[in-house]
Amino acid sequence: MKILYLLFPFFLLLVQDAAGSVIGCRLRRGFCTFVKCHYPTTPIGRYSAFQACCKRIWG
């Protein structure tokens, strides 16, 4: 049970970091995708090794 007490703050920090990045991506009018952006989109940021923030090229 002592390890749960130590892991809980780590889990909260991990979730908070991910949520902040997703919100930042949405504020830049982008969307999140897995690994890379595909053709009609361009990368505008990356917030983890497996997630990128993409934005449409046209409009």
Gaussian input, Z-matrix of N, CA and C with variables (Angstrom, degrees):
# hf/3-21g

backbone

0 1
 N
 C     1     B1
 C     2     B2     1     A1
 N     3     B3     2     A2     1     D1
 C     4     B4     3     A3     2     D2
 C     5     B5     4     A4     3     D3
 N     6     B6     5     A5     4     D4
 C     7     B7     6     A6     5     D5
 C     8     B8     7     A7     6     D6
 N     9     B9     8     A8     7     D7
 C    10    B10     9     A9     8     D8
 C    11    B11    10    A10     9     D9
 N    12    B12    11    A11    10    D10
 C    13    B13    12    A12    11    D11
 C    14    B14    13    A13    12    D12
 N    15    B15    14    A14    13    D13
 C    16    B16    15    A15    14    D14
 C    17    B17    16    A16    15    D15
 N    18    B18    17    A17    16    D16
 C    19    B19    18    A18    17    D17
 C    20    B20    19    A19    18    D18
 N    21    B21    20    A20    19    D19
 C    22    B22    21    A21    20    D20
 C    23    B23    22    A22    21    D21
 N    24    B24    23    A23    22    D22
 C    25    B25    24    A24    23    D23
 C    26    B26    25    A25    24    D24
 N    27    B27    26    A26    25    D25
 C    28    B28    27    A27    26    D26
 C    29    B29    28    A28    27    D27
 N    30    B30    29    A29    28    D28
 C    31    B31    30    A30    29    D29
 C    32    B32    31    A31    30    D30
 N    33    B33    32    A32    31    D31
 C    34    B34    33    A33    32    D32
 C    35    B35    34    A34    33    D33
 N    36    B36    35    A35    34    D34
 C    37    B37    36    A36    35    D35
 C    38    B38    37    A37    36    D36
 N    39    B39    38    A38    37    D37
 C    40    B40    39    A39    38    D38
 C    41    B41    40    A40    39    D39
 N    42    B42    41    A41    40    D40
 C    43    B43    42    A42    41    D41
 C    44    B44    43    A43    42    D42
 N    45    B45    44    A44    43    D43
 C    46    B46    45    A45    44    D44
 C    47    B47    46    A46    45    D45
 N    48    B48    47    A47    46    D46
 C    49    B49    48    A48    47    D47
 C    50    B50    49    A49    48    D48
 N    51    B51    50    A50    49    D49
 C    52    B52    51    A51    50    D50
 C    53    B53    52    A52    51    D51
 N    54    B54    53    A53    52    D52
 C    55    B55    54    A54    53    D53
 C    56    B56    55    A55    54    D54
 N    57    B57    56    A56    55    D55
 C    58    B58    57    A57    56    D56
 C    59    B59    58    A58    57    D57
 N    60    B60    59    A59    58    D58
 C    61    B61    60    A60    59    D59
 C    62    B62    61    A61    60    D60
 N    63    B63    62    A62    61    D61
 C    64    B64    63    A63    62    D62
 C    65    B65    64    A64    63    D63
 N    66    B66    65    A65    64    D64
 C    67    B67    66    A66    65    D65
 C    68    B68    67    A67    66    D66
 N    69    B69    68    A68    67    D67
 C    70    B70    69    A69    68    D68
 C    71    B71    70    A70    69    D69
 N    72    B72    71    A71    70    D70
 C    73    B73    72    A72    71    D71
 C    74    B74    73    A73    72    D72
 N    75    B75    74    A74    73    D73
 C    76    B76    75    A75    74    D74
 C    77    B77    76    A76    75    D75
 N    78    B78    77    A77    76    D76
 C    79    B79    78    A78    77    D77
 C    80    B80    79    A79    78    D78
 N    81    B81    80    A80    79    D79
 C    82    B82    81    A81    80    D80
 C    83    B83    82    A82    81    D81
 N    84    B84    83    A83    82    D82
 C    85    B85    84    A84    83    D83
 C    86    B86    85    A85    84    D84
 N    87    B87    86    A86    85    D85
 C    88    B88    87    A87    86    D86
 C    89    B89    88    A88    87    D87
 N    90    B90    89    A89    88    D88
 C    91    B91    90    A90    89    D89
 C    92    B92    91    A91    90    D90
 N    93    B93    92    A92    91    D91
 C    94    B94    93    A93    92    D92
 C    95    B95    94    A94    93    D93
 N    96    B96    95    A95    94    D94
 C    97    B97    96    A96    95    D95
 C    98    B98    97    A97    96    D96
 N    99    B99    98    A98    97    D97
 C   100   B100    99    A99    98    D98
 C   101   B101   100   A100    99    D99
 N   102   B102   101   A101   100   D100
 C   103   B103   102   A102   101   D101
 C   104   B104   103   A103   102   D102
 N   105   B105   104   A104   103   D103
 C   106   B106   105   A105   104   D104
 C   107   B107   106   A106   105   D105
 N   108   B108   107   A107   106   D106
 C   109   B109   108   A108   107   D107
 C   110   B110   109   A109   108   D108
 N   111   B111   110   A110   109   D109
 C   112   B112   111   A111   110   D110
 C   113   B113   112   A112   111   D111
 N   114   B114   113   A113   112   D112
 C   115   B115   114   A114   113   D113
 C   116   B116   115   A115   114   D114
 N   117   B117   116   A116   115   D115
 C   118   B118   117   A117   116   D116
 C   119   B119   118   A118   117   D117
 N   120   B120   119   A119   118   D118
 C   121   B121   120   A120   119   D119
 C   122   B122   121   A121   120   D120
 N   123   B123   122   A122   121   D121
 C   124   B124   123   A123   122   D122
 C   125   B125   124   A124   123   D123
 N   126   B126   125   A125   124   D124
 C   127   B127   126   A126   125   D125
 C   128   B128   127   A127   126   D126
 N   129   B129   128   A128   127   D127
 C   130   B130   129   A129   128   D128
 C   131   B131   130   A130   129   D129
 N   132   B132   131   A131   130   D130
 C   133   B133   132   A132   131   D131
 C   134   B134   133   A133   132   D132
 N   135   B135   134   A134   133   D133
 C   136   B136   135   A135   134   D134
 C   137   B137   136   A136   135   D135
 N   138   B138   137   A137   136   D136
 C   139   B139   138   A138   137   D137
 C   140   B140   139   A139   138   D138
 N   141   B141   140   A140   139   D139
 C   142   B142   141   A141   140   D140
 C   143   B143   142   A142   141   D141
 N   144   B144   143   A143   142   D142
 C   145   B145   144   A144   143   D143
 C   146   B146   145   A145   144   D144
 N   147   B147   146   A146   145   D145
 C   148   B148   147   A147   146   D146
 C   149   B149   148   A148   147   D147
 N   150   B150   149   A149   148   D148
 C   151   B151   150   A150   149   D149
 C   152   B152   151   A151   150   D150
 N   153   B153   152   A152   151   D151
 C   154   B154   153   A153   152   D152
 C   155   B155   154   A154   153   D153
 N   156   B156   155   A155   154   D154
 C   157   B157   156   A156   155   D155
 C   158   B158   157   A157   156   D156
 N   159   B159   158   A158   157   D157
 C   160   B160   159   A159   158   D158
 C   161   B161   160   A160   159   D159
 N   162   B162   161   A161   160   D160
 C   163   B163   162   A162   161   D161
 C   164   B164   163   A163   162   D162
 N   165   B165   164   A164   163   D163
 C   166   B166   165   A165   164   D164
 C   167   B167   166   A166   165   D165
 N   168   B168   167   A167   166   D166
 C   169   B169   168   A168   167   D167
 C   170   B170   169   A169   168   D168
 N   171   B171   170   A170   169   D169
 C   172   B172   171   A171   170   D170
 C   173   B173   172   A172   171   D171
 N   174   B174   173   A173   172   D172
 C   175   B175   174   A174   173   D173
 C   176   B176   175   A175   174   D174

   B1=1.4462
   B2=1.5279
   B3=1.3122
   B4=1.4581
   B5=1.5266
   B6=1.3218
   B7=1.4497
   B8=1.5299
   B9=1.3213
   B10=1.4603
   B11=1.5183
   B12=1.3067
   B13=1.4494
   B14=1.5338
   B15=1.3192
   B16=1.4562
   B17=1.5346
   B18=1.3224
   B19=1.4570
   B20=1.5300
   B21=1.3066
   B22=1.4508
   B23=1.5298
   B24=1.3421
   B25=1.4769
   B26=1.5277
   B27=1.3220
   B28=1.4635
   B29=1.5248
   B30=1.3121
   B31=1.4611
   B32=1.5285
   B33=1.3194
   B34=1.4600
   B35=1.5233
   B36=1.3169
   B37=1.4605
   B38=1.5224
   B39=1.3170
   B40=1.4578
   B41=1.5230
   B42=1.3161
   B43=1.4618
   B44=1.5273
   B45=1.3022
   B46=1.4534
   B47=1.5257
   B48=1.3092
   B49=1.4591
   B50=1.5195
   B51=1.3094
   B52=1.4597
   B53=1.5203
   B54=1.3187
   B55=1.4595
   B56=1.5226
   B57=1.3069
   B58=1.4552
   B59=1.5114
   B60=1.2992
   B61=1.4525
   B62=1.5236
   B63=1.3080
   B64=1.4593
   B65=1.5225
   B66=1.3123
   B67=1.4612
   B68=1.5229
   B69=1.3284
   B70=1.4612
   B71=1.5204
   B72=1.3040
   B73=1.4638
   B74=1.5304
   B75=1.3149
   B76=1.4661
   B77=1.5261
   B78=1.3316
   B79=1.4570
   B80=1.5267
   B81=1.3268
   B82=1.4651
   B83=1.5229
   B84=1.3265
   B85=1.4680
   B86=1.5164
   B87=1.3313
   B88=1.4511
   B89=1.5189
   B90=1.3133
   B91=1.4508
   B92=1.5228
   B93=1.3038
   B94=1.4628
   B95=1.5162
   B96=1.3134
   B97=1.4591
   B98=1.5184
   B99=1.3046
   B100=1.4511
   B101=1.5220
   B102=1.2964
   B103=1.4549
   B104=1.5301
   B105=1.3517
   B106=1.4627
   B107=1.5262
   B108=1.3220
   B109=1.4577
   B110=1.5289
   B111=1.3295
   B112=1.4557
   B113=1.5244
   B114=1.3269
   B115=1.4606
   B116=1.5277
   B117=1.3131
   B118=1.4703
   B119=1.5303
   B120=1.3216
   B121=1.4664
   B122=1.5223
   B123=1.3258
   B124=1.4543
   B125=1.5256
   B126=1.3253
   B127=1.4638
   B128=1.5280
   B129=1.3296
   B130=1.4619
   B131=1.5251
   B132=1.3174
   B133=1.4574
   B134=1.5156
   B135=1.3096
   B136=1.4576
   B137=1.5189
   B138=1.3326
   B139=1.4486
   B140=1.5149
   B141=1.3084
   B142=1.4549
   B143=1.5216
   B144=1.3174
   B145=1.4560
   B146=1.5289
   B147=1.3216
   B148=1.4619
   B149=1.5185
   B150=1.3259
   B151=1.4544
   B152=1.5199
   B153=1.3307
   B154=1.4616
   B155=1.5166
   B156=1.3154
   B157=1.4546
   B158=1.5306
   B159=1.3133
   B160=1.4603
   B161=1.5222
   B162=1.3318
   B163=1.4566
   B164=1.5283
   B165=1.3050
   B166=1.4603
   B167=1.5320
   B168=1.3136
   B169=1.4578
   B170=1.5234
   B171=1.3332
   B172=1.4561
   B173=1.5194
   B174=1.2935
   B175=1.4502
   B176=1.4380
   A1=111.42
   A2=117.29
   A3=119.22
   A4=111.62
   A5=116.84
   A6=118.92
   A7=111.22
   A8=118.08
   A9=120.15
   A10=110.80
   A11=116.58
   A12=121.86
   A13=110.50
   A14=117.47
   A15=121.78
   A16=112.49
   A17=117.10
   A18=120.57
   A19=113.02
   A20=118.04
   A21=121.16
   A22=112.79
   A23=120.64
   A24=119.30
   A25=112.96
   A26=117.28
   A27=120.58
   A28=110.63
   A29=117.11
   A30=121.73
   A31=110.83
   A32=117.54
   A33=120.44
   A34=111.69
   A35=117.92
   A36=121.16
   A37=111.31
   A38=116.55
   A39=121.11
   A40=111.21
   A41=117.05
   A42=121.41
   A43=110.33
   A44=117.76
   A45=121.22
   A46=110.87
   A47=118.33
   A48=122.06
   A49=111.18
   A50=117.09
   A51=120.75
   A52=111.07
   A53=117.68
   A54=120.71
   A55=110.84
   A56=118.10
   A57=120.79
   A58=111.89
   A59=117.42
   A60=120.98
   A61=111.31
   A62=116.86
   A63=120.76
   A64=109.79
   A65=116.82
   A66=120.51
   A67=110.18
   A68=116.95
   A69=120.59
   A70=111.83
   A71=116.11
   A72=120.79
   A73=110.22
   A74=116.72
   A75=120.59
   A76=111.26
   A77=117.47
   A78=120.15
   A79=111.88
   A80=116.49
   A81=120.34
   A82=111.80
   A83=115.90
   A84=124.11
   A85=112.66
   A86=115.17
   A87=121.06
   A88=110.92
   A89=115.84
   A90=121.61
   A91=108.85
   A92=115.91
   A93=121.72
   A94=110.08
   A95=115.67
   A96=121.32
   A97=109.42
   A98=116.26
   A99=122.40
   A100=110.14
   A101=118.90
   A102=129.83
   A103=114.06
   A104=119.63
   A105=119.66
   A106=110.78
   A107=114.52
   A108=121.46
   A109=108.58
   A110=115.97
   A111=120.86
   A112=110.67
   A113=117.78
   A114=124.34
   A115=118.36
   A116=121.23
   A117=114.65
   A118=113.64
   A119=117.53
   A120=120.77
   A121=110.06
   A122=115.24
   A123=121.88
   A124=108.94
   A125=118.12
   A126=119.40
   A127=111.76
   A128=116.08
   A129=120.59
   A130=111.01
   A131=116.77
   A132=120.14
   A133=111.17
   A134=115.29
   A135=121.60
   A136=106.72
   A137=116.80
   A138=118.47
   A139=113.68
   A140=118.04
   A141=122.72
   A142=107.73
   A143=116.08
   A144=119.44
   A145=112.03
   A146=116.99
   A147=120.45
   A148=114.41
   A149=118.76
   A150=120.58
   A151=110.40
   A152=114.65
   A153=120.94
   A154=109.38
   A155=115.25
   A156=122.21
   A157=106.88
   A158=117.11
   A159=121.82
   A160=110.72
   A161=115.14
   A162=121.50
   A163=107.99
   A164=116.46
   A165=120.65
   A166=110.41
   A167=116.37
   A168=121.54
   A169=110.15
   A170=117.08
   A171=121.32
   A172=109.15
   A173=116.96
   A174=123.63
   A175=113.26
   D1=-25.56
   D2=-179.67
   D3=-67.41
   D4=-31.14
   D5=-179.43
   D6=-70.33
   D7=-31.68
   D8=176.25
   D9=-64.05
   D10=-36.36
   D11=178.09
   D12=-63.09
   D13=-33.66
   D14=-179.79
   D15=-83.78
   D16=-31.44
   D17=-177.58
   D18=-79.34
   D19=-26.50
   D20=-176.76
   D21=-59.67
   D22=-49.10
   D23=177.63
   D24=-62.57
   D25=-36.26
   D26=177.63
   D27=-62.75
   D28=-43.01
   D29=178.80
   D30=-63.11
   D31=-41.68
   D32=179.18
   D33=-64.10
   D34=-40.70
   D35=177.91
   D36=-64.80
   D37=-39.17
   D38=178.91
   D39=-63.62
   D40=-45.66
   D41=-179.33
   D42=-68.01
   D43=-39.54
   D44=-179.59
   D45=-63.42
   D46=-41.17
   D47=179.27
   D48=-63.59
   D49=-44.21
   D50=-179.67
   D51=-66.01
   D52=-41.94
   D53=-178.84
   D54=-66.02
   D55=-39.29
   D56=179.34
   D57=-63.62
   D58=-36.53
   D59=-179.95
   D60=-70.87
   D61=-39.59
   D62=178.97
   D63=-64.80
   D64=-41.45
   D65=178.78
   D66=-64.60
   D67=-40.88
   D68=177.60
   D69=-62.26
   D70=-38.05
   D71=178.11
   D72=-65.42
   D73=-43.91
   D74=179.84
   D75=-65.84
   D76=-34.83
   D77=178.64
   D78=-66.03
   D79=-28.02
   D80=176.64
   D81=-88.12
   D82=16.32
   D83=179.89
   D84=59.34
   D85=39.94
   D86=177.91
   D87=-114.74
   D88=-176.40
   D89=175.51
   D90=-141.13
   D91=159.04
   D92=-176.38
   D93=-92.64
   D94=143.70
   D95=177.28
   D96=-142.20
   D97=164.56
   D98=-177.18
   D99=-90.14
   D100=126.05
   D101=175.52
   D102=70.11
   D103=-65.93
   D104=-176.03
   D105=-145.68
   D106=166.03
   D107=178.06
   D108=-89.92
   D109=138.98
   D110=179.85
   D111=-94.48
   D112=175.15
   D113=-163.05
   D114=-42.15
   D115=-61.03
   D116=-172.01
   D117=-73.93
   D118=12.47
   D119=179.38
   D120=-125.48
   D121=161.99
   D122=177.97
   D123=-130.30
   D124=143.20
   D125=-179.49
   D126=-72.83
   D127=135.54
   D128=176.48
   D129=-119.28
   D130=-0.70
   D131=178.24
   D132=174.23
   D133=166.54
   D134=177.92
   D135=-142.01
   D136=132.13
   D137=-178.43
   D138=-121.34
   D139=6.50
   D140=168.22
   D141=-164.16
   D142=175.88
   D143=-178.58
   D144=-67.82
   D145=-24.19
   D146=-175.30
   D147=-113.81
   D148=-0.48
   D149=-177.68
   D150=-129.80
   D151=135.18
   D152=179.43
   D153=-124.34
   D154=156.24
   D155=175.81
   D156=-103.56
   D157=123.58
   D158=-175.91
   D159=-120.69
   D160=158.81
   D161=177.99
   D162=-139.64
   D163=143.58
   D164=179.05
   D165=-67.09
   D166=143.13
   D167=-179.93
   D168=-71.18
   D169=-44.79
   D170=-177.72
   D171=-102.54
   D172=119.81
   D173=174.02
   D174=59.87

